[in-house]
């Protein structure tokens, strides 16, 4: 009977934790890097991997260039292959950018989605929503609508 219950619990954890588990992993990464004071004034974290879906990443870099002065958004560059190339491509604003040199945020990603930029919506220091920018999904559109 004990084994049966353990198997049922394991199956429930695996099946129910797919989306929740992602949120927990991202929350740990956020808490590892940012303090409560840092997060208090931020509504969105935009995580941009340096390699992956070319059009998605270019779109995310363009979004950064257009919105880097918005203090409600913090941009995180992860999976940085070349710091020199990244600095040549974008003008890094130290007030709005965190350079994830240790790939803390990349390890929080679901493996199959590591090629896409992701938007984490924050409220009361916690992640309330996760939006992936992909050819099928417009995560930046969700930010634009809520910041109007």
C-alpha positions as CSV (number, residue, x, y, z in Angstrom):
1,X,0.0,0.0,0.0
2,X,2.9,2.4,0.8
3,X,4.4,1.9,-2.6
4,X,1.1,2.5,-4.3
5,X,0.7,5.8,-2.5
6,X,4.3,6.8,-3.3
7,X,3.7,6.1,-7.0
8,X,0.4,8.1,-7.0
9,X,2.2,11.0,-5.3
10,X,5.1,10.9,-7.7
11,X,2.7,10.9,-10.7
12,X,0.7,13.8,-9.3
13,X,3.9,15.8,-8.6
14,X,5.2,15.3,-12.2
15,X,1.9,16.0,-13.9
16,X,0.9,19.0,-11.7
17,X,4.3,20.7,-11.4
18,X,5.2,21.3,-15.0
19,X,4.0,25.0,-15.1
20,X,4.3,25.6,-11.3
21,X,7.8,24.1,-11.3
22,X,9.0,26.6,-13.9
23,X,7.6,29.5,-11.8
24,X,9.4,28.2,-8.8
25,X,12.7,27.8,-10.6
26,X,12.5,31.4,-12.0
27,X,11.5,32.6,-8.5
28,X,14.6,31.1,-7.0
29,X,16.8,32.7,-9.7
30,X,15.1,36.1,-9.1
31,X,15.6,35.8,-5.3
32,X,19.3,34.8,-5.8
33,X,20.1,37.9,-7.9
34,X,17.8,40.6,-6.7
35,X,16.9,42.0,-3.3
36,X,13.4,43.1,-2.2
37,X,14.4,46.7,-2.6
38,X,15.5,46.0,-6.2
39,X,12.2,44.2,-7.0
40,X,10.0,46.7,-5.3
41,X,9.9,49.0,-8.3
42,X,10.0,46.5,-11.1
43,X,6.9,45.2,-12.8
44,X,8.6,43.0,-15.4
45,X,11.9,41.0,-15.9
46,X,12.8,40.4,-19.5
47,X,15.3,37.5,-19.9
48,X,17.1,37.5,-23.3
49,X,19.3,34.6,-24.2
50,X,22.2,35.4,-26.5
51,X,21.5,32.5,-28.8
52,X,18.5,30.7,-29.9
53,X,15.5,31.8,-32.0
54,X,17.2,34.5,-34.1
55,X,14.1,36.6,-34.9
56,X,12.9,36.3,-31.3
57,X,16.2,37.4,-29.8
58,X,16.6,40.3,-32.3
59,X,13.1,41.4,-31.5
60,X,13.9,41.3,-27.8
61,X,17.1,43.3,-28.3
62,X,15.2,45.9,-30.2
63,X,12.6,45.9,-27.5
64,X,15.4,46.6,-25.0
65,X,16.8,49.4,-27.1
66,X,13.3,51.1,-27.2
67,X,12.5,50.5,-23.5
68,X,15.8,50.6,-21.6
69,X,14.9,53.8,-19.9
70,X,11.7,52.4,-18.4
71,X,12.5,51.6,-14.8
72,X,9.5,49.3,-14.5
73,X,11.3,46.8,-16.7
74,X,14.6,45.1,-15.8
75,X,16.4,43.3,-18.7
76,X,18.5,40.2,-18.1
77,X,20.9,38.9,-20.7
78,X,21.8,35.2,-20.2
79,X,23.7,32.5,-22.0
80,X,26.2,35.2,-23.0
81,X,28.7,33.7,-25.6
82,X,30.7,36.9,-26.0
83,X,30.5,39.9,-23.8
84,X,32.3,41.9,-26.5
85,X,29.8,41.0,-29.1
86,X,26.9,41.8,-26.8
87,X,28.3,45.2,-25.9
88,X,28.8,46.0,-29.6
89,X,25.1,45.0,-30.4
90,X,23.4,46.9,-27.7
91,X,24.2,49.9,-25.5
92,X,24.2,48.4,-22.0
93,X,22.4,50.6,-19.5
94,X,23.7,49.5,-16.0
95,X,20.4,50.7,-14.4
96,X,18.2,48.5,-16.4
97,X,20.4,45.5,-17.2
98,X,21.7,42.5,-15.3
99,X,24.3,40.5,-17.1
100,X,23.8,36.8,-16.1
101,X,27.4,35.7,-16.5
102,X,26.7,32.6,-14.4
103,X,23.6,31.5,-16.4
104,X,21.5,31.5,-13.2
105,X,18.4,32.4,-15.2
106,X,19.2,30.0,-18.1
107,X,19.1,27.0,-15.7
108,X,15.6,28.1,-14.6
109,X,14.2,27.8,-18.1
110,X,12.4,24.7,-19.3
111,X,15.0,23.0,-21.6
112,X,12.8,23.1,-24.7
113,X,12.2,26.9,-24.3
114,X,15.8,28.0,-23.7
115,X,16.0,29.5,-27.2
116,X,13.2,32.1,-26.5
117,X,13.2,35.3,-24.5
118,X,10.9,35.3,-21.6
119,X,9.0,37.9,-19.7
120,X,8.3,37.4,-15.9
121,X,5.5,39.6,-14.6
122,X,6.1,40.6,-10.9
123,X,3.7,41.7,-8.2
124,X,4.4,42.0,-4.5
125,X,8.0,40.6,-5.1
126,X,6.6,37.4,-6.7
127,X,6.3,36.1,-10.2
128,X,2.6,36.2,-11.2
129,X,2.9,35.2,-14.9
130,X,5.5,33.9,-17.4
131,X,5.3,34.8,-21.1
132,X,7.6,33.4,-23.7
133,X,8.4,35.4,-26.8
134,X,8.2,33.1,-29.8
135,X,6.9,33.2,-33.3
136,X,3.6,32.0,-31.9
137,X,3.4,34.3,-28.8
138,X,3.9,38.0,-28.3
139,X,5.1,38.5,-24.8
140,X,6.2,42.1,-25.4
141,X,2.7,43.0,-26.5
142,X,1.4,41.9,-23.1
143,X,3.9,44.3,-21.4
144,X,2.8,47.2,-23.7
145,X,-0.9,46.7,-22.9
146,X,-0.3,46.7,-19.2
147,X,2.0,49.7,-19.1
148,X,-0.4,51.9,-21.0
